[in-house]
Amino acid sequence: MKGLILIGGFGTRLRPLTLSCPTPLVEFCNKALVRHQIEALAAVGVDEVILAINYQPATMFNALNVISRDLGIKITCSHETEPLGTAGPLALAHFTFLRQALNFHRSHGAEGTILLTQVEEPSNYGVVITDEDGSGRVERFFEKPREFVGNHINAGIYIFERDILDRIQLRPTSMETEIFPQMAAEGNLFSLHLPGYWTDVGQPKDFLTGMCMHLEFLHATSPAELTTGVNFVGNVLVDPTATIGDGCLIGPDVVIGAGCIVEDGVRLSQATLLRDVTVRTNCWIHNSIIGWGSTIGRWCRLEGTTVLGEDVQVKDEKFINGGMVLPHRAISSNIPEPGTIVM
């Protein structure tokens, strides 16, 4: 059984992080996003994963070779020099449901199964209308409707028979606007609701929301993976190679990556520190993503969905509120205005 992951986008919504690293390789809860997906596919018997890639192919090849070796699964890359279609937003869901979805797909005998989730604001997604008899057969597929037609959307996870390849021509093709409506009209597309959590993690605020969801999932299913102790409150995930100073209060909803150094008296909540970040004494960091190798000076305060790219140096006693800082920059003055971009 083969799995296909479409990851050819440029990750513009997750900048400045993706200026240094393709979105699929950005660590989400201390593991590359694409590794979460490949591990889930391997767990249900997929023995080869095919990835359609475009942005930073050399970086992707090297990282995928490591994942292939670690997991013992064949990974084949298709390098798109020209994007050949859309994959929808990069999304994260918990995949323990995949085996049930496979059984459902085999039971109905049609060409495809699409997994659905329910959202409050469906206009940015493909909305799926199913029949009323409870069978899950898809009647209509609306890609990003301007008017409300329903709130069950395409979760971006599909199971197909090989026959679907006959539908896809050698030209830029959209599954959402071309293939799915055709399959639905033929009665050849079924759906199944995805339980648990699902979120688009393609932009910083949603990345942090997804982080909170995944930490809660770990709390419910694998609590031993989370970090506990007198310095920790709520759901916290700390890499074993990170060091935490005295008098810190970490959490709730914090991920600290490999090689990070958090000095004394630091307060962290709803934040991700990517690999090799240093946070000096007495800092407050909330609702922020700190990029690889960055250093936050003493007595700094970061909040308001602040995102620092790779190797950003923030001087002592600085305040950043919702700032976006590109890689390899030094911040020597406050950034109080949300949405400020430092280039």
C-alpha positions as CSV (number, residue, x, y, z in Angstrom):
1,M,0.0,0.0,0.0
2,K,1.3,3.4,-1.0
3,G,0.8,6.8,0.6
4,L,1.1,10.2,-1.2
5,I,1.8,13.5,0.6
6,L,1.6,16.7,-1.4
7,I,4.0,19.2,0.1
8,G,5.1,21.3,-2.8
9,G,4.1,24.7,-1.5
10,F,6.4,27.6,-0.6
11,G,5.1,28.0,3.0
12,T,4.6,31.7,2.6
13,R,2.0,31.9,5.4
14,L,4.5,30.5,8.0
15,R,7.2,33.0,7.3
16,P,9.7,33.9,8.7
17,L,10.3,30.3,9.7
18,T,10.0,29.0,6.2
19,L,12.7,31.4,4.9
20,S,15.1,28.9,6.6
21,C,13.3,25.6,6.4
22,P,10.5,24.2,4.3
23,T,7.2,23.9,6.1
24,P,7.1,20.1,6.2
25,L,10.4,20.1,8.1
26,V,9.4,22.7,10.7
27,E,9.4,21.0,14.1
28,F,5.9,20.7,15.5
29,C,6.0,19.5,19.1
30,N,9.6,18.6,18.6
31,K,9.0,16.5,15.4
32,A,9.0,17.6,11.8
33,L,5.5,18.0,10.5
34,V,6.0,15.6,7.7
35,R,7.4,13.0,10.1
36,H,4.1,13.0,12.0
37,Q,2.3,12.1,8.8
38,I,4.8,9.4,7.6
39,E,4.7,7.7,11.0
40,A,0.9,7.6,10.9
41,L,1.0,6.1,7.4
42,A,3.6,3.5,8.4
43,A,1.4,2.5,11.4
44,V,-1.5,1.4,9.2
45,G,0.7,-0.7,6.8
46,V,1.8,1.8,4.2
47,D,5.2,0.5,2.9
48,E,6.1,3.3,0.5
49,V,5.4,7.0,0.8
50,I,5.6,9.3,-2.2
51,L,6.1,13.0,-1.6
52,A,5.6,15.6,-4.3
53,I,8.0,18.4,-3.4
54,N,9.0,21.7,-4.9
55,Y,10.6,24.2,-2.4
56,Q,14.2,23.6,-1.2
57,P,14.4,20.1,-2.7
58,A,18.0,19.4,-1.5
59,T,17.0,20.1,2.1
60,M,13.9,17.9,1.7
61,F,15.9,15.0,0.2
62,N,18.4,15.0,3.0
63,A,15.8,15.1,5.8
64,L,13.6,12.5,4.1
65,N,16.6,10.1,3.8
66,V,17.0,10.3,7.6
67,I,13.3,9.7,8.2
68,S,13.3,6.7,5.8
69,R,16.3,5.2,7.6
70,D,14.8,5.8,11.0
71,L,11.4,4.3,10.3
72,G,12.4,1.6,7.8
73,I,10.0,2.8,5.2
74,K,10.6,3.5,1.5
75,I,10.3,7.2,0.7
76,T,10.1,8.3,-3.0
77,C,10.3,11.9,-3.9
78,S,8.7,13.5,-7.0
79,H,10.4,16.9,-7.6
80,E,7.9,19.2,-9.2
81,T,9.9,21.9,-11.1
82,E,6.4,23.4,-11.8
83,P,3.6,23.0,-9.3
84,L,1.1,20.5,-10.9
85,G,-1.8,21.0,-8.6
86,T,-3.2,22.0,-5.2
87,A,-3.0,20.1,-2.0
88,G,-5.0,22.5,0.2
89,P,-3.7,23.8,3.5
90,L,-1.1,21.9,5.4
91,A,-3.1,20.3,8.2
92,L,-2.5,18.3,11.3
93,A,-4.9,15.7,12.6
94,H,-4.4,12.8,14.9
95,F,-4.2,9.7,12.7
96,T,-5.2,6.9,15.1
97,F,-8.4,6.8,13.1
98,L,-6.8,5.7,9.8
99,R,-7.2,2.0,10.2
100,Q,-11.0,2.5,10.7
101,A,-11.1,4.7,7.6
102,L,-9.3,2.0,5.6
103,N,-11.9,-0.6,6.7
104,F,-14.7,1.8,5.7
105,H,-13.2,2.5,2.3
106,R,-13.0,-1.3,1.6
107,S,-16.6,-1.8,2.7
108,H,-18.3,0.7,0.3
109,G,-16.4,-0.5,-2.8
110,A,-16.2,3.0,-4.4
111,E,-13.2,4.7,-5.9
112,G,-12.5,7.2,-3.1
113,T,-13.0,8.1,0.5
114,I,-12.5,11.6,1.8
115,L,-12.1,12.4,5.5
116,L,-14.2,15.3,6.8
117,T,-14.0,17.6,9.8
118,Q,-16.4,20.3,11.1
119,V,-15.3,23.9,11.4
120,E,-16.9,27.2,12.4
121,E,-15.7,29.1,9.3
122,P,-15.9,26.9,6.2
123,S,-15.4,29.5,3.5
124,N,-11.7,28.9,3.3
125,Y,-12.0,25.2,2.6
126,G,-13.7,22.6,0.4
127,V,-17.2,22.0,1.8
128,V,-18.7,18.5,1.4
129,I,-22.4,17.7,1.3
130,T,-23.3,14.1,1.8
131,D,-26.5,12.2,1.3
132,E,-29.1,11.9,4.1
133,D,-29.2,8.1,4.4
134,G,-26.1,8.0,6.5
135,S,-24.0,6.0,4.1
136,G,-21.5,8.8,3.7
137,R,-21.8,9.1,-0.1
138,V,-20.8,12.6,-1.3
139,E,-23.4,14.4,-3.2
140,R,-21.7,17.8,-3.8
141,F,-18.3,19.3,-3.3
142,F,-18.0,23.1,-3.1
143,E,-14.4,24.5,-3.1
144,K,-14.3,27.7,-0.9
145,P,-17.9,28.6,-1.2
146,R,-18.8,32.3,-0.9
147,E,-22.2,31.5,0.7
148,F,-22.9,29.1,3.5
149,V,-23.7,25.6,2.3
150,G,-22.5,23.6,5.2
151,N,-19.6,23.3,7.7
152,H,-18.3,19.8,7.1
153,I,-15.0,20.3,5.2
154,N,-12.4,18.4,3.4
155,A,-9.7,17.4,6.0
156,G,-7.1,16.8,3.3
157,I,-6.8,13.0,4.0
158,Y,-8.0,10.7,1.2
159,I,-8.0,7.0,0.4
160,F,-8.2,6.1,-3.3
161,E,-8.2,3.1,-5.5
162,R,-5.5,3.1,-8.2
163,D,-8.1,3.8,-10.8
164,I,-8.1,7.4,-9.8
165,L,-4.8,7.9,-11.7
166,D,-6.8,7.5,-14.9
167,R,-8.7,10.7,-14.1
168,I,-5.6,12.9,-13.7
169,Q,-4.1,14.3,-16.9
170,L,-0.5,15.4,-17.3
171,R,-1.3,19.1,-16.7
172,P,-1.9,21.3,-13.7
173,T,-4.9,19.6,-12.1
174,S,-6.9,20.5,-9.0
175,M,-8.4,17.6,-7.0
176,E,-10.8,19.9,-5.3
177,T,-12.3,21.7,-8.3
178,E,-12.0,19.0,-11.0
179,I,-11.6,15.5,-9.7
180,F,-13.8,15.4,-6.6
181,P,-16.9,17.1,-8.2
182,Q,-16.7,14.6,-11.0
183,M,-16.4,11.6,-8.6
184,A,-19.3,12.9,-6.5
185,A,-21.5,13.3,-9.6
186,E,-20.8,9.6,-10.4
187,G,-21.5,8.4,-6.9
188,N,-17.9,7.3,-6.6
189,L,-16.8,9.3,-3.6
190,F,-17.7,8.5,0.0
191,S,-16.9,10.4,3.2
192,L,-16.1,9.6,6.9
193,H,-16.0,12.1,9.7
194,L,-12.6,12.5,11.4
195,P,-13.0,12.4,15.2
196,G,-10.7,14.2,17.5
197,Y,-8.8,17.3,16.5
198,W,-7.9,18.9,13.1
199,T,-6.4,22.2,12.4
200,D,-4.7,24.1,9.6
201,V,-1.2,24.8,10.9
202,G,0.0,26.8,7.9
203,Q,0.2,30.2,9.7
204,P,1.7,31.1,13.2
205,K,-1.5,31.6,15.1
206,D,-2.9,28.3,13.9
207,F,0.4,26.6,14.4
208,L,0.2,27.5,18.1
209,T,-3.5,26.4,18.3
210,G,-2.5,23.1,16.8
211,M,0.4,22.8,19.3
212,C,-2.1,23.2,22.2
213,M,-4.4,20.5,20.6
214,H,-1.6,18.1,20.1
215,L,-0.3,18.5,23.7
216,E,-3.8,17.8,25.0
217,F,-3.9,14.7,22.8
218,L,-0.6,13.5,24.3
219,H,-2.0,14.2,27.7
220,A,-5.0,12.0,27.0
221,T,-3.1,9.2,25.2
222,S,0.6,9.3,26.1
223,P,1.0,11.3,29.3
224,A,4.4,9.9,29.9
225,E,5.8,11.8,26.9
226,L,5.0,15.2,28.7
227,T,7.3,16.9,31.2
228,T,6.2,17.3,34.8
229,G,7.7,18.7,37.9
230,V,7.6,21.7,40.2
231,N,8.6,24.1,37.4
232,F,5.9,22.9,35.0
233,V,2.2,23.5,34.8
234,G,-0.3,22.1,32.3
235,N,0.8,20.3,29.2
236,V,4.5,20.8,28.5
237,L,6.9,18.9,26.2
238,V,10.7,19.4,26.8
239,D,13.4,17.7,24.8
240,P,15.7,15.7,27.0
241,T,18.7,17.7,25.8
242,A,17.2,21.0,26.8
243,T,18.2,22.6,30.2
244,I,15.8,24.6,32.5
245,G,17.1,27.0,35.1
246,D,16.0,27.6,38.7
247,G,12.8,29.5,39.5
248,C,11.2,29.0,36.1
249,L,7.5,28.5,35.5
250,I,6.9,26.7,32.2
251,G,3.4,26.1,30.8
252,P,0.7,25.6,30.1
253,D,1.1,24.6,26.4
254,V,4.8,24.9,25.9
255,V,7.2,23.0,23.6
256,I,11.0,23.3,24.2
257,G,13.2,21.8,21.5
258,A,16.5,20.1,21.4
259,G,19.6,21.9,22.8
260,C,17.6,24.8,24.2
261,I,18.8,26.7,27.3
262,V,16.2,28.4,29.5
263,E,17.9,30.4,32.3
264,D,16.7,31.2,35.8
265,G,13.4,32.9,36.4
266,V,11.9,32.5,32.9
267,R,8.1,32.4,32.4
268,L,6.9,30.6,29.3
269,S,3.3,29.9,28.2
270,Q,1.7,28.9,24.9
271,A,5.0,29.0,23.1
272,T,7.3,26.9,21.0
273,L,11.1,27.2,21.3
274,L,12.7,25.5,18.3
275,R,16.1,23.8,18.4
276,D,19.1,25.5,20.1
277,V,17.2,28.6,21.4
278,T,18.6,30.4,24.4
279,V,16.4,32.4,26.8
280,R,18.2,34.5,29.3
281,T,17.1,35.2,32.8
282,N,13.8,36.6,33.9
283,C,12.1,36.7,30.4
284,W,8.4,36.4,29.8
285,I,7.4,34.7,26.5
286,H,3.7,34.0,25.7
287,N,1.9,33.1,22.5
288,S,5.2,33.1,20.4
289,I,7.4,30.9,18.2
290,I,11.1,31.4,18.6
291,G,13.2,30.2,15.7
292,W,16.3,28.0,15.6
293,G,19.4,29.3,17.3
294,S,17.8,32.5,18.5
295,T,18.8,34.2,21.7
296,I,16.4,36.3,23.9
297,G,18.2,38.7,26.2
298,R,17.5,39.2,29.9
299,W,14.3,40.7,31.1
300,C,12.6,40.6,27.7
301,R,8.9,40.3,27.1
302,L,7.5,38.6,23.9
303,E,3.8,38.1,23.3
304,G,0.9,38.7,20.8
305,T,1.9,35.9,18.3
306,T,5.4,37.0,17.9
307,V,7.5,34.9,15.5
308,L,11.3,35.1,15.3
309,G,13.1,33.5,12.4
310,E,16.4,31.6,12.6
311,D,19.3,33.2,14.6
312,V,17.5,36.3,15.8
313,Q,19.3,38.1,18.6
314,V,17.1,40.1,21.0
315,K,19.0,42.5,23.2
316,D,18.2,42.8,27.0
317,E,15.0,44.4,28.3
318,K,13.1,44.5,24.9
319,F,9.4,44.2,24.4
320,I,8.0,42.6,21.2
321,N,4.2,42.5,20.7
322,G,3.2,40.5,17.6
323,G,6.3,41.2,15.7
324,M,7.6,39.1,12.8
325,V,11.4,39.1,12.6
326,L,13.3,37.7,9.6
327,P,16.3,35.4,10.1
328,H,19.7,36.7,11.3
329,R,18.5,40.0,12.7
330,A,19.5,41.8,15.9
331,I,16.7,43.6,17.8
332,S,17.9,46.5,19.8
333,S,14.6,48.4,20.3
334,N,11.1,47.6,21.3
335,I,8.5,46.5,18.8
336,P,5.1,47.4,20.4
337,E,3.0,47.5,17.3
338,P,1.4,44.2,16.3
339,G,2.1,43.1,12.8
340,T,5.5,44.9,12.5
341,I,7.9,43.0,10.2
342,V,11.6,43.4,10.8
343,M,13.5,42.7,7.6
